[in-house]
Amino acid sequence: MNEHGSKRVLGIVGSPRRGGNTEILVDEILAGAAEAGADTEKIILNELNILPCQACDACKDGGECVQEDDMSELLAQMERYPIWVLGTPVYWWGPSAQLKAFIDRWYGANQAIFKGRTIILTIPMGSGSKKTAQHNVGMFNDIAGYLGMNIAATVLAPSVHKRGAVREHPQILDAAHQSGRDVVEWNN
Ligand SMILES: Cc1cc2nc3c(=O)[nH]c(=O)nc-3n(C[C@H](O)[C@H](O)[C@H](O)COP(=O)(O)O)c2cc1C
């Protein structure tokens, strides 16, 4: 058991498409985590009001973001979970706008929220080449290094374009499920 209480896993879905590949992958990881004894919860970023960072630096002067939206509550919720599953589809070789707006708002957050967190990434893409996810993977690796987070697993799903297409890839779903199990077992 670590300082945050290890058996809690929060899934954060960065795709606006409900029942889409990102959500299916996050669900599968959470199902694996639940099987290993974790309490799980899922957030759909697109259903929250998360405004883009305005770079006003009020957070740096006064300590808190001045924007009144759902972000402060979401950060408080994230703080209660030691393990986060972050999912985004590849959009133009990068993340979805929802995921990027959410990450940009980490700038104004108490950085202690991030240090020591364990994360699992999951990224579906239409392309058949996993290389299409390289900028997302690189971005998350650099952010994790900077903030002191540990990426326990990265589950990539190439060749999935239509909503739910990842269901036709049982090996990827198995890998997602197993990563959820493993992260809970290893963090105990
Ligand atoms: C705006 C937009 C941009 C996209 N850009 C890419 C891309 O650059 N490369 C790629 O392989 N797939 C791209 N895709 C396809 C998605 O990554 C793919 O359909 C993914 O499975 C969507 O996940 P979801 O079902 O969770 O929304 C794009 C889709 C959209 C809607």
Ligand as a Chemical Component Dictionary entry (heavy atoms), coordinates in Angstrom:
data_LIG
# 
_chem_comp.id                   LIG 
_chem_comp.type                 NON-POLYMER 
_chem_comp.pdbx_formal_charge   0 
_chem_comp.three_letter_code    LIG 
# 
loop_
_chem_comp_atom.comp_id 
_chem_comp_atom.atom_id 
_chem_comp_atom.alt_atom_id 
_chem_comp_atom.type_symbol 
_chem_comp_atom.charge 
_chem_comp_atom.model_Cartn_x 
_chem_comp_atom.model_Cartn_y 
_chem_comp_atom.model_Cartn_z 
_chem_comp_atom.pdbx_ordinal 
LIG C1  C1  C 0 -10.214 14.455 -35.882 1  
LIG C2  C2  C 0 -9.608  13.096 -36.091 2  
LIG C3  C3  C 0 -8.273  12.994 -36.410 3  
LIG C4  C4  C 0 -7.679  11.734 -36.564 4  
LIG N1  N1  N 0 -6.350  11.667 -36.875 5  
LIG C5  C5  C 0 -5.756  10.447 -36.989 6  
LIG C6  C6  C 0 -4.360  10.344 -37.280 7  
LIG O1  O1  O 0 -3.640  11.331 -37.426 8  
LIG N2  N2  N 0 -3.823  9.112  -37.394 9  
LIG C7  C7  C 0 -4.573  7.974  -37.229 10 
LIG O2  O2  O 0 -4.015  6.879  -37.324 11 
LIG N3  N3  N 0 -5.905  8.037  -36.937 12 
LIG C8  C8  C 0 -6.507  9.241  -36.820 13 
LIG N4  N4  N 0 -7.848  9.329  -36.508 14 
LIG C9  C9  C 0 -8.608  8.067  -36.267 15 
LIG C10 C10 C 0 -8.761  7.760  -34.776 16 
LIG O3  O3  O 0 -7.516  7.762  -34.106 17 
LIG C11 C11 C 0 -9.407  6.375  -34.605 18 
LIG O4  O4  O 0 -10.653 6.363  -35.244 19 
LIG C12 C12 C 0 -9.568  5.986  -33.155 20 
LIG O5  O5  O 0 -9.910  4.620  -33.068 21 
LIG C13 C13 C 0 -10.659 6.824  -32.505 22 
LIG O6  O6  O 0 -10.824 6.424  -31.158 23 
LIG P1  P1  P 0 -12.263 6.551  -30.448 24 
LIG O7  O7  O 0 -13.131 5.480  -31.052 25 
LIG O8  O8  O 0 -12.006 6.344  -29.016 26 
LIG O9  O9  O 0 -12.771 7.920  -30.722 27 
LIG C14 C14 C 0 -8.470  10.556 -36.395 28 
LIG C15 C15 C 0 -9.827  10.673 -36.078 29 
LIG C16 C16 C 0 -10.393 11.928 -35.927 30 
LIG C17 C17 C 0 -11.868 12.028 -35.578 31 
# 
loop_
_chem_comp_bond.comp_id 
_chem_comp_bond.atom_id_1 
_chem_comp_bond.atom_id_2 
_chem_comp_bond.value_order 
_chem_comp_bond.pdbx_ordinal 
LIG C1  C2  SING 1  
LIG C2  C3  SING 2  
LIG C2  C16 DOUB 3  
LIG C3  C4  DOUB 4  
LIG C4  N1  SING 5  
LIG C4  C14 SING 6  
LIG N1  C5  DOUB 7  
LIG C5  C6  SING 8  
LIG C5  C8  SING 9  
LIG C6  O1  DOUB 10 
LIG C6  N2  SING 11 
LIG N2  C7  SING 12 
LIG C7  O2  DOUB 13 
LIG C7  N3  SING 14 
LIG N3  C8  DOUB 15 
LIG C8  N4  SING 16 
LIG N4  C9  SING 17 
LIG N4  C14 SING 18 
LIG C9  C10 SING 19 
LIG C10 O3  SING 20 
LIG C10 C11 SING 21 
LIG C11 O4  SING 22 
LIG C11 C12 SING 23 
LIG C12 O5  SING 24 
LIG C12 C13 SING 25 
LIG C13 O6  SING 26 
LIG O6  P1  SING 27 
LIG P1  O7  DOUB 28 
LIG P1  O8  SING 29 
LIG P1  O9  SING 30 
LIG C14 C15 DOUB 31 
LIG C15 C16 SING 32 
LIG C16 C17 SING 33 
# 
